[in-house]
Amino acid sequence: MNELAELYQQVLLDHYRSPRHFGRPAGAEREAEGFNPLCGDRVKVYVDVEEGVIRALGFEGSGCAISTASASLMAEALQGRRIEEFERLFAAFRATVTGGAPDREVDLGKLAALAGVAEFPMRVKCATLAWHALEAALHSPAGGTTVSTE
């Protein structure tokens, strides 16, 4: 394994073992749940948005290392960002994990650690589950929404 792949693996394992922003943040008025029936991943995303800015973001749930690490990295990357930035980052992230061509102007930062998922198409749903849940929470009125990766 090359050094970059080892570094990415370490990042993923760290976020899986010690997820950041785990739990419901104070003030979160929107939420959505995501479920991946193929592997049993389940995640609930909580978000507090004020004037188009993601003020607080957290998640709860259980799943594989990829889904947990992705949710943790997502929450870390999006704190304090505008909803429009989420849209661009999600599009670039989705392109990266599906083997597409991401917008080169979007810096994925640590999220690039999940690029290897593109080699395993069945794991793409694991990597994008929390993202789809957040998208549902951001675009639905306050309250709960459920998304499935079927």
C-alpha positions, -999 to +999 in steps of 0.1 A: +000+000+000+014+034-009+019+062+017-011+082+006-034+052+007-021+044+042-028+080+053-063+079+039-069+046+057-057+061+090-081+091+085-110+068+079-103+046+109-098+076+131-132+090+121-148+056+125-134+050+160-138+085+172-165+102+151-167+140+153-200+157+159-217+125+171-250+134+188-277+159+184-264+195+187-282+221+207-306+241+186-309+216+157-344+222+143-341+200+112-334+163+110-335+134+085-328+097+088-310+077+062-311+039+059-291+016+037-309-018+036-281-035+017-257-033+047-279-021+075-263+014+079-287+038+097-279+074+103-299+103+117-286+138+108-294+169+128-288+204+116-292+240+128-294+265+100-295+302+104-296+327+075-285+300+051-255+289+072-250+255+088-244+266+124-244+231+139-244+197+125-244+163+142-254+127+136-263+095+154-266+060+142-247+028+135-231+015+104-199+003+087-166+022+090-172+039+056-207+053+065-196+064+100-163+080+088-182+097+060-208+112+083-180+124+107-159+139+079-190+156+064-200+171+097-165+184+103-163+199+068-196+216+068-197+235+101-201+272+094-206+268+057-235+281+036-261+257+022-248+266-013-213+254-003-229+221+009-244+216-026-211+221-044-192+200-019-217+172-021-216+172-059-178+170-059-178+144-032-204+123-050-184+125-083-153+115-064-168+084-048-185+073-080-154+076-101-167+107-119-150+140-126-154+163-096-153+201-098-116+208-095-123+242-078-139+224-049-114+214-022-125+181-006-099+183+021-100+152+043-131+139+024-106+129-004-098+099+019-130+083+007-120+085-030-111+048-029-148+039-025-151+044-063-134+010-067-162-006-048-196+004-062-216-013-035-199+009-009-209+042-026-242+041-008-224+037+025-203+068+017-232+090+006-259+080+031-253+108+056-250+133+027-284+123+013-299+125+048-284+160+052-297+171+018-332+159+029-330+178+062-318+210+045-346+209+018-375+199+040-395+219+065-386+214+102-394+179+112-382+145+103-376+129+069-364+095+060-343+086+029-333+052+017-305+042-006-326+016-024 
